[in-house]
Amino acid sequence: MTESNIQSDTATSGAGSTFAGTVSASVARTVVGQEVVVERILIALLTGGHLLLEGVPGIAKTLLVQAVGRAIDLDFKRIQFTIDLLPSDIVGSEILDPDSGSFRVHKGPAFTNLLLADEINRASPKVQSALLEAMQERKVSIGDTTHELPAPFLVIATQNPVEQAGTFELPEAQLDRFMLRHRLNYPTFEEETEVVQRGLQLKLKRQGDGAIPMTAFDAIEEESPYRIKDLTAAMESVLAVHVSDVFVRDCVELVNLTRNHPELELGCSPRAAIALVNASRARAYIRGRDYAVPEDFLALAEDVVLHRVRLTYEALADGRRGEDVLDEILATLA
């Protein structure tokens, strides 16, 4: 490798850590903690994957996604999934124009860069399936016409893992289209203290002679340090991150082991290996490297694998968890 190539690789990797650090710093001015979740969102953005966030209400899932979108100046839209939601409420519909007597297309909220599907498991399977074409092909069908979605296009969905009343379990076909599923935890004592202290600093938002208390959403910075063209350049740099043949074989071996494990009724599809390699490249770029290492593989395996596998009835009866099985599989690859 020539000296100029080495300098180019160093500059590329340094740009990755700078990009991630700037976005994280922008988000941190609104959201306390959750650095790992910000990294997962950036991985999804840099690879064009989709992300499923799982966590109890009130831990800033919506605020976090909106803050990341603002940091890169992405068009952001949010859909609150409910039992009465219709597919047309997501992708749009044809509307009869009474003046001309012809139909015109009314585009739904899916036509955006960053789509937040809030509490996705509250909608019926028919509505959930309306996202499948958009997530896989980046296009939607309205009437007889197919429409391209904006670029970039990313779906970040949230679901509550505790509350079961009025919810529908996501089908395997849809779960498999999420590159990552990340589980959010409660903030630490220090982080929660900081959240409360920041809340005390919020002022009133005046509207004419009246006013309402400001929320954390009002505190999101309007200025965006990056634009879509900067994200596009970062995505190109991620594609240049080196992945060794051994790394690829380890990813494929992991996926194959999930299909043959006696305690797993359903193993991973080939999408899992692709997701693990691509996510590892993005993580390496974010960490300032131009090559993927086993640390990337191990850090992302849980988020890539667990939502794609299903334990057997016997394993569930024995109190086994997907995490336990995954740890055993990873141990055989060490």
N, C-alpha and C positions, 0 to 999 in steps of 0.2 A: 504493500500500500504506500502510495507516495505521500510526501509531507502535506501537499495541498489537500489530498483526500482526508487525511487525518484531521486537518484543521476544519474541513467542511463537516465531518462527522461530529467533531467536538462542538461546533457552532450549532448544529441541528439539535443535539442532545441538550445543550444549554438552553436553547430556545424553548424546548419542551418543559423544562423545570420552571422557566420564567413565565411561560403561558399559564401553567397550572397554578403557580404561586400567585400571580396577579388575580386570576379568577377567584381563588380561595380567599385571598385577602379582601376582595370586594364583597364576597358572600359573608365573610366573618364580621363585617361591619353591620350586618343585619341579623345573622343567625349565629348563635353561640354553639361552639363545638361542631359535631357531625362532620369532621374532616374526611372520614372514610367514605361517607355518603357522597360528599362533593366529588371525591376521586372517582367513585363509581359512575356518577352522572357524566363526568368528563370523559371517562372511558367509553360510555355509550355514545356521546356526541362525536368523539374522535373516530369511532369505528362504524357509525351509522346503525348501531344496535338499538334495541329497546330495553327498557328497565322496569322491573316490577319492585316497588317499595312496599314492604310489609311492616306494619307497626300500629300500635294503639293510637287512638285519637289524641291530638294535642301535643305532638312532638315535632311540629314545624315541618311536616312533609311538604305541604303546599307552599309555604313560605320559602322553603329551601329551593324548590324547583323554580319558582318565579325569580328568586334572587340570582340563580345561575343564568337563567335566560336573559335577565337584564344586564349581567356582566358581559355578555357577548352580543347584546343588541339583537336578540332573536325575537321574532313574532311569537307571542305566547297566548295560548287559549286554554281554558279549563272547562271540562264537562263534569258536572255532578251526576254520576250514574245513579238512577233510581229505577224502581220496578216498572214505572210507566214510560220509561224512555223508549223511543222508537229509533230504528236504524237511520231514518231520514234526519233525525235530530243530530246525528253525527256527521254523515257524509253530505247531506243536503237533499234537495228534491227539485222536481220541475213544478213550476207555478204558472197557472194560466193568467196571462195578461189580458184583462178585460178590454183594454183599449185596442190592442192589435189582434186579439183573438188567437194568439200563438202562445206556446209555452216558452218560458225562460227559466234558466237554471239558477236556483238559489243555493249557493255553496255553503256547506255547513262548517262547523268549527274545525273539522279535520284539515281544512286548508290553512295550515300554519306551519311554523318551523318546530315549535315545541308544544306538543299536545299533552296536557295533564288529564288523564282519565281517573278522576277521583272516586274511590270506593267502587272499583270496576266490578267487583263481585256482587253488587246490589242489583245490577241489571240482568235481564233474562238472557239465556244463551243465544237467542236470536240476535239480540243487540250486540252482545260481545263478539259474535261472529262477523258483525259488520266491520270490525276493525281488522280482520284477518287479511283482506286484500290490501288494505292500506299499509299494514305493517310489513307485509312480505314484498309487495310489488311497487309500493310508493305511488299507487294510483287508486281511484275509486270509480265506480260505475253509477251514474245517475241517469235513469231512463235507459236509452239505447246508446248513450255516449260515455266513453271512458275519459276521465280527466286526470292529468298528471298532478301530483301534489308538489308543493314547493320544496326546494332543496336548500338546506337540509330539512329532513322531516324525522322527528323522533317522538315516540310515544313513551311517556313515563306514567305508569299506572300505580295506584295505591290500593291497598286493601287492608282491612282490619282482621287480624288473625284470631281475635277473641270472640267477637260477636258473630253468632251464626244465624240468628233470626232474620228472615228476610234477605238472605244471601244465597247466591248460587255458586257452587264450586266451578272454577275455571276449567274448561276441558283441556285434555292433554295437548291437543293440536294448537291451542292458543298459548298455553304455557311454554311450549317449545319455541314459539316465536319471540319470546323474551330472551334476549341475550343473557341478562343477569337478573337474579332476584336477590335483593338485599334486605335483611331484617334490621330495622332500626331499634335501638334500645333507648331507655330513659336517659336523660343527661345525668352527669355526676352531680354530687352535692355542690361543688364549686361552680359548675356550669349553670345549674339551676338558680343558684344565688345571683349569678351575673344576669340571667334572663330577667329575674324579678327587679334587679336594680335598673336595668335598661328600661323596663316597663314604667318605672317611677319617673323617668326622664321624658316620657312622651307628653306632648302638649295637646292643646285643643286644635281641632281642624275647623276653621270658621267657614260658614256658608251663609253669606248675607249677614243678618243680625243674629243668627243662631250658630251653634257650634256642636260638634261631636268629638268625643275623645279619639285621638289618633291611635292606630294600631301599628303592629310591627310592619304590616304591608306598606303603610305610609312612609316608613323609614327606609325603604329600599331606595338606594341611590339612583337618580335619574340618569346620570352620566355613565356611559358604557365604555370601559377601557378597550374593548375589542369589538370588531365588526365581523360580519359573516365571512368576508374575504380572509380575515386572520384565522378563523376556524378552518376554512378550506385549506390554507397553507399548512396548518398544523396536521390536518388529516393526511395530506400528501407526505409529510415528514414521518408520520406513523407507518405508512406503507414502506418506508425505507428502513425501518428497524429490522435488524437481522434476527432470524429464527433458525436455529440449527436443525439438522435432520434428526438428531437425537431428541431434541425438544418436541418436534412434531410426532415422533414415534411414541413418546411418553404420553402425549395428549390422546392419541388414538388408542393406546393400550389402556388408558384409564376408562375411556368410553366402552371399549370392548369388555372390560372386567365388570362393568355395571350390568351388561347384558347377560352375563353368565353367573352372576352371584346368586347363590341359593335363596337368599333372603330378599331378593328384589324381584317383584313380579313384572316390573317394567323398567327397562334400562334406557340409556341415553340414545338419542338419534345422532346421525352424523353432524347435525347442527351444533351439537355440544362440543365436538372437537374443533370445529371451525371457530366457534365462539371463544373457546379457551385460548386458541392461538392468537386470534385477533385482539382479544382483551389483554392478553399478556404483552403484546406489542405496544398497545396504548399505555399500559401501566409502566413499561420500561421507558417510554418517551416522557411520561409525566415525571418519572423519577430521575430524568436526566441521563438516560442511557440510550445507546443506539443498538442494543442487543437485548434479547430476552434471557432471563436466568430462571433457575428452578424456583426462586423466591416468588416470582410473578405467578408461576403455575400453582404453587401451594396457596398463595393468598387469595386467588380467584376461584379455586376449585369448588368451594362450597356454594358460591353465588351462581356458578355456571351449572353445577350438577344437580343439586338437591331438588329443584323444582321440576326436574325432568325424570326423576325416578319415583317408583312407588313400591313400598314395602309389601311383602306378602301378608296374608291374614295371620299366619302363624307367627311371623316376626313381630307384628303389632301386638298380638296377644302376649308375647314374651316381654313386652315393654321396650323393644328395640327402637332406635331412632335412625333416621337417615344419616345423621351426623356420625353415628357410631360405625355404620357400614362404610361410609366414605373414608373415615380415618383408617379402617382396616385395609381398604383398597390402596390408599396412598402409602401405607406402610410397606406394602409389597412392591411398590415402585421405587422405594428409597434405596 
